[in-house]
């Protein structure tokens, strides 16, 4: 599979921290890229009001982030 880029063009890998907007909602969520496919990825995140802990997003719907130290966060609480 060729490399994937987020909305801003940053390369995405499994384990990267990302922010995204859940479908039909206006609140940003923070999560971790868990699985990657050709067109979409699965993001693990905190439990939402719908009870879900995973969300499928297209790559152009996410933005890669890092914490203030530039390190990856290992898990979502």
Phi, psi and omega in degrees: 000132179286161184296152183246149181236148178278188182304325182266001177094001178286140179292138182251136175226161175300135180096351179289145173277135182221161168241150181202166178249123180296142180303134180070013178231163181247012182259132175284142176239151176252139180205185181236133177294120185258315180221151179232137175238185183300314185247342185224168173225158175260128181246128173268139184207176176299154179301133181261180179296341177271354180090358183278151176240000178223145179222139175265129180225148169288154183298327180281004178254007180233158176229125179288137179228171172219160177282178187297336178271357180078013180257157178280145174272131187283329181209159177262133181285000000 
